Amino acid sequence: MPTAEELPALAEENADWEPGADPRLRLLGAYVARSLRPAAGAWERCTGSAEARQLLHAFLGRGAAEGPRPLLVVRPGPGGLAVRAGLDAGPEAGAPRAKGLFCLRTRPEPPGPDSLCGAVLCGDLPATPLEHLTALFSEVVIPILANEKNHLDWPHVVCQDVQRHAHSLQCDLLVLLERAKGKTLLPLPVGSEKMGFVDSESETALDSMDKSVMYAIESAVIQWSHQVQVVLKRESSQPLLQGENPTPQVELEFWKSRSEDLEYIYNQLRTIKVRGMAGLLDKLQSSYFPAFQAMFRDVVAGEEPHVVSLTEISYLC
């Protein structure tokens, strides 16, 4: 795709190029109408602007083969449709939660006048890509990898490694998604779905416990401790150190957000699965159990006193 500096020269070179005369634009318009359902005539008005003509010519022309595969994004805007040469939304690209359409050139040869198949790949661009990707992993990728019938010919080590990496990526996505909401998510390790049903009092159950499960639990405790410390070490004076002039309202909002985040962490540590994990660490005399206790104490100390009951005292012992 051309840069901003190259667009004026490209416009002069192709000043007589008319988008309405190109049948391929009607094919693109059909995808836009099917995906975004814009108002009547919105696509024609959009392709009639000088900027859109330059972008469309670069996207459909043969010169696109000289650089990286061009990407075209169409999003609803206040005045109709807006065409962009990438995922970065412009100032008039519309509301950030509006679904868009992407068009990607898949081969150097320009698409023909009768069909875009094989040359252009079109698809929906979710309004919230991170949430969409998280749901895709949770509801599609992870269940497929968890089904043993889908990897019968894979070595066991490969299966475990692929599942571990997929689970790690899923956890990273969930953590990022909650961080965007101002919350700290403590990702559960692989195998945690069974932790609530493990009898930590049974010697047989403890002896049959897979060492990889214990390693995953201990690794999770390390990660959680780091996450909790990040929350506890946040200072309300940070905006002041950055040269800003915060108001008292900013101070109040900081402590309110901090309290809500710590309560969110506290509730996660009180779930049945996490309690089962803590019980296993205790019964197996893991060196990470004191670290878990210290982390829980830090969360309780940072929380408001009235949310801690006498039951929590025994949980710390």
C-alpha positions as CSV (number, residue, x, y, z in Angstrom):
1,M,0.0,0.0,0.0
2,P,1.3,3.5,-0.7
3,T,2.4,5.8,2.1
4,A,0.9,9.1,2.9
5,E,3.8,10.8,1.0
6,E,3.2,8.7,-2.1
7,L,-0.6,9.2,-2.3
8,P,-0.4,12.7,-4.1
9,A,1.9,11.4,-6.8
10,L,-0.3,8.3,-7.3
11,A,-3.3,10.5,-7.6
12,E,-1.7,12.6,-10.4
13,E,-0.6,9.5,-12.1
14,N,-4.1,8.0,-12.1
15,A,-6.2,11.1,-12.2
16,D,-8.4,9.7,-15.0
17,W,-9.1,6.4,-13.2
18,E,-12.8,6.2,-12.4
19,P,-13.9,3.8,-9.7
20,G,-17.4,3.6,-11.1
21,A,-16.0,2.1,-14.3
22,D,-14.2,-0.7,-12.6
23,P,-16.4,-3.8,-12.2
24,R,-14.2,-5.1,-9.4
25,L,-15.6,-2.3,-7.2
26,R,-19.0,-3.7,-7.6
27,L,-17.8,-7.0,-6.4
28,L,-16.2,-5.4,-3.4
29,G,-19.4,-3.4,-2.8
30,A,-21.4,-6.7,-2.7
31,Y,-19.2,-7.9,0.1
32,V,-19.6,-4.6,1.9
33,A,-23.3,-4.7,1.6
34,R,-23.6,-8.3,2.7
35,S,-21.3,-7.7,5.8
36,L,-22.0,-4.2,7.0
37,R,-25.5,-3.5,5.5
38,P,-24.9,0.2,4.9
39,A,-27.5,2.7,3.7
40,A,-28.3,2.7,0.1
41,G,-25.7,4.5,-2.0
42,A,-23.1,4.6,0.9
43,W,-20.5,2.5,-1.0
44,E,-20.8,4.6,-4.1
45,R,-20.4,7.8,-2.2
46,C,-17.4,6.3,-0.3
47,T,-15.6,5.2,-3.5
48,G,-16.3,8.6,-5.1
49,S,-13.9,10.5,-2.8
50,A,-10.3,11.2,-3.9
51,E,-8.7,9.4,-1.0
52,A,-10.8,6.3,-1.5
53,R,-9.9,6.3,-5.2
54,Q,-6.2,6.3,-4.5
55,L,-6.5,3.5,-1.9
56,L,-8.7,1.3,-4.1
57,H,-6.4,1.8,-7.1
58,A,-3.4,0.8,-5.0
59,F,-5.3,-2.2,-3.6
60,L,-6.6,-3.5,-7.0
61,G,-3.6,-2.5,-9.2
62,R,-0.6,-4.5,-10.2
63,G,1.8,-2.3,-8.3
64,A,0.6,-3.8,-5.1
65,A,2.7,-6.9,-5.8
66,E,5.9,-4.9,-5.3
67,G,5.3,-4.5,-1.5
68,P,3.7,-6.4,1.3
69,R,0.2,-7.8,0.7
70,P,-2.1,-4.8,1.0
71,L,-4.9,-4.7,3.4
72,L,-8.0,-2.7,3.0
73,V,-10.4,-2.0,5.9
74,V,-13.9,-0.7,5.5
75,R,-15.7,0.6,8.6
76,P,-19.0,2.5,9.2
77,G,-18.4,6.2,9.9
78,P,-20.5,9.2,10.9
79,G,-20.9,10.2,7.2
80,G,-21.3,6.7,5.8
81,L,-18.4,4.3,5.1
82,A,-14.7,5.0,5.6
83,V,-11.9,3.1,3.7
84,R,-8.5,2.7,5.4
85,A,-5.3,1.1,4.3
86,G,-4.8,-1.0,7.5
87,L,-6.2,-1.7,10.9
88,D,-5.4,1.7,12.4
89,A,-8.7,3.6,12.5
90,G,-8.7,7.2,11.4
91,P,-10.5,10.0,13.2
92,E,-13.7,9.5,11.2
93,A,-13.6,5.8,11.1
94,G,-16.7,5.6,13.3
95,A,-17.3,4.2,16.7
96,P,-14.6,1.8,18.0
97,R,-17.2,-0.9,18.7
98,A,-18.6,-0.9,15.1
99,K,-17.9,-4.0,13.1
100,G,-15.8,-3.6,9.9
101,L,-14.8,-5.5,6.8
102,F,-11.3,-6.4,5.8
103,C,-10.1,-7.2,2.3
104,L,-6.7,-8.8,1.9
105,R,-4.8,-9.4,-1.4
106,T,-3.6,-13.0,-1.4
107,R,-1.6,-13.1,-4.6
108,P,0.5,-10.6,-6.7
109,E,-1.7,-10.8,-9.8
110,P,-4.6,-8.2,-9.7
111,P,-8.1,-9.7,-9.5
112,G,-10.0,-10.1,-12.7
113,P,-13.2,-8.2,-13.6
114,D,-15.5,-11.1,-13.0
115,S,-14.4,-12.6,-9.7
116,L,-12.3,-11.8,-6.7
117,C,-11.8,-15.5,-5.8
118,G,-8.2,-16.5,-5.3
119,A,-7.0,-12.9,-5.4
120,V,-8.9,-11.1,-2.5
121,L,-9.9,-12.5,0.8
122,C,-12.8,-10.7,2.6
123,G,-14.0,-11.2,6.1
124,D,-15.6,-9.6,9.1
125,L,-13.5,-7.5,11.4
126,P,-14.9,-7.8,14.9
127,A,-15.8,-4.6,16.8
128,T,-13.8,-6.0,19.8
129,P,-11.0,-8.1,18.3
130,L,-9.5,-9.1,21.7
131,E,-12.8,-10.4,23.0
132,H,-13.5,-12.2,19.7
133,L,-10.0,-13.9,19.8
134,T,-10.5,-14.9,23.4
135,A,-13.9,-16.5,22.6
136,L,-12.4,-18.2,19.6
137,F,-9.7,-19.8,21.7
138,S,-12.0,-20.8,24.5
139,E,-14.9,-22.2,22.4
140,V,-13.1,-23.5,19.3
141,V,-9.3,-24.0,19.6
142,I,-9.1,-25.4,23.1
143,P,-11.9,-27.9,22.7
144,I,-10.4,-29.1,19.4
145,L,-7.0,-29.6,21.0
146,A,-8.6,-31.2,24.1
147,N,-10.3,-33.9,21.9
148,E,-7.9,-36.8,21.8
149,K,-9.5,-38.0,18.5
150,N,-8.0,-35.0,16.7
151,H,-4.4,-36.0,17.4
152,L,-4.3,-39.7,17.6
153,D,-1.1,-39.8,15.5
154,W,0.7,-37.2,17.5
155,P,3.4,-38.2,20.0
156,H,2.3,-37.7,23.6
157,V,5.0,-35.1,24.2
158,V,3.9,-33.0,21.2
159,C,0.3,-33.2,22.3
160,Q,1.2,-31.9,25.8
161,D,3.4,-29.2,24.4
162,V,0.8,-27.9,22.0
163,Q,-1.9,-27.9,24.6
164,R,0.4,-26.2,27.1
165,H,1.2,-23.4,24.6
166,A,-2.5,-23.0,23.6
167,H,-3.6,-22.8,27.3
168,S,-0.8,-20.3,28.0
169,L,-2.0,-18.1,25.1
170,Q,-5.6,-18.4,26.2
171,C,-4.6,-17.3,29.7
172,D,-2.6,-14.3,28.3
173,L,-5.7,-13.2,26.4
174,L,-8.0,-13.5,29.4
175,V,-5.5,-11.5,31.5
176,L,-5.3,-8.8,28.9
177,L,-9.1,-8.7,28.5
178,E,-9.6,-8.2,32.3
179,R,-6.7,-5.7,32.5
180,A,-8.5,-3.6,29.9
181,K,-11.4,-3.5,32.4
182,G,-9.1,-2.5,35.3
183,K,-9.2,-6.0,36.9
184,T,-6.4,-8.5,37.6
185,L,-7.2,-12.0,36.6
186,L,-5.3,-14.9,38.2
187,P,-5.1,-17.5,35.4
188,L,-5.7,-21.1,36.5
189,P,-3.1,-23.7,35.5
190,V,-3.7,-26.7,33.3
191,G,-5.7,-29.4,35.1
192,S,-7.3,-26.9,37.5
193,E,-10.8,-28.0,36.4
194,K,-10.2,-31.1,38.5
195,M,-8.8,-29.4,41.6
196,G,-12.2,-28.9,43.3
197,F,-12.8,-32.7,43.2
198,V,-9.4,-33.8,44.6
199,D,-9.6,-35.2,48.1
200,S,-6.5,-33.7,49.8
201,E,-7.1,-35.9,52.8
202,S,-6.7,-39.1,50.8
203,E,-3.2,-40.5,50.7
204,T,-4.1,-42.5,47.5
205,A,-5.2,-39.4,45.7
206,L,-2.0,-37.6,46.7
207,D,0.3,-40.4,45.7
208,S,-1.4,-40.6,42.3
209,M,-1.1,-36.9,41.7
210,D,0.8,-36.1,38.5
211,K,4.0,-34.2,39.1
212,S,3.3,-32.0,36.1
213,V,0.1,-30.8,37.8
214,M,2.0,-29.8,40.9
215,Y,4.6,-28.0,38.8
216,A,1.7,-26.1,37.1
217,I,0.2,-25.2,40.4
218,E,3.5,-23.9,41.8
219,S,4.2,-22.0,38.6
220,A,0.8,-20.4,39.0
221,V,1.5,-19.3,42.5
222,I,4.7,-17.5,41.3
223,Q,2.8,-15.7,38.6
224,W,-0.1,-14.8,40.9
225,S,2.4,-13.4,43.5
226,H,3.9,-11.1,40.8
227,Q,0.5,-10.0,39.7
228,V,-0.6,-9.2,43.3
229,Q,2.6,-7.2,44.0
230,V,2.0,-5.1,40.9
231,V,-1.4,-4.1,42.2
232,L,-0.2,-3.5,45.8
233,K,2.8,-1.4,44.6
234,R,0.7,1.0,42.6
235,E,0.8,4.5,44.0
236,S,-1.7,7.3,43.7
237,S,1.1,9.7,43.3
238,Q,2.1,8.2,39.9
239,P,0.3,10.8,37.8
240,L,2.0,13.5,39.9
241,L,5.4,12.0,39.2
242,Q,4.6,12.0,35.5
243,G,4.1,15.8,35.5
244,E,0.3,15.7,35.7
245,N,-1.8,17.7,38.1
246,P,-4.4,15.2,39.5
247,T,-7.5,16.4,41.2
248,P,-8.9,15.0,44.5
249,Q,-11.4,13.1,42.3
250,V,-8.6,11.3,40.6
251,E,-7.2,10.3,44.0
252,L,-10.6,8.9,45.1
253,E,-11.0,7.0,41.8
254,F,-7.6,5.4,42.3
255,W,-8.4,4.0,45.7
256,K,-11.8,2.9,44.6
257,S,-10.3,1.1,41.6
258,R,-7.6,-0.4,43.8
259,S,-10.1,-1.7,46.4
260,E,-12.3,-3.2,43.7
261,D,-9.3,-4.9,42.1
262,L,-8.1,-6.4,45.4
263,E,-11.6,-7.6,46.1
264,Y,-11.7,-9.2,42.7
265,I,-8.4,-11.0,43.4
266,Y,-9.7,-12.0,46.9
267,N,-12.8,-13.6,45.5
268,Q,-10.7,-15.6,43.0
269,L,-8.5,-16.9,45.8
270,R,-11.6,-18.1,47.7
271,T,-12.9,-20.3,44.9
272,I,-13.2,-24.0,45.3
273,K,-10.5,-24.7,42.7
274,V,-7.9,-22.4,44.3
275,R,-8.7,-23.8,47.8
276,G,-8.2,-27.3,46.4
277,M,-4.8,-26.2,44.9
278,A,-3.8,-24.6,48.3
279,G,-4.8,-27.8,50.1
280,L,-2.6,-29.9,47.8
281,L,0.3,-27.6,48.3
282,D,-0.2,-27.9,52.1
283,K,-0.6,-31.7,52.2
284,L,2.4,-32.3,49.9
285,Q,4.5,-29.9,52.0
286,S,5.3,-27.8,49.0
287,S,7.8,-25.0,49.5
288,Y,5.4,-22.7,47.6
289,F,2.6,-23.1,50.2
290,P,4.1,-20.4,52.4
291,A,4.4,-18.1,49.4
292,F,0.7,-18.7,48.7
293,Q,-0.1,-17.9,52.3
294,A,1.9,-14.7,52.2
295,M,0.2,-13.6,49.0
296,F,-3.2,-14.2,50.5
297,R,-2.2,-12.2,53.6
298,D,-1.1,-9.3,51.4
299,V,-4.4,-9.3,49.6
300,V,-6.4,-9.4,52.9
301,A,-4.2,-6.6,54.4
302,G,-4.8,-4.5,51.3
303,E,-8.5,-5.1,51.4
304,E,-11.0,-3.3,53.6
305,P,-11.1,-4.9,57.0
306,H,-14.9,-5.5,57.1
307,V,-14.7,-8.1,54.2
308,V,-12.5,-10.4,56.2
309,S,-14.3,-12.9,58.5
310,L,-12.8,-15.1,61.2
311,T,-12.9,-18.0,58.7
312,E,-10.1,-16.3,56.8
313,I,-7.8,-16.5,59.8
314,S,-7.9,-20.3,59.8
315,Y,-7.3,-20.2,56.0
316,L,-4.0,-18.4,56.6
317,C,-2.8,-20.8,59.2
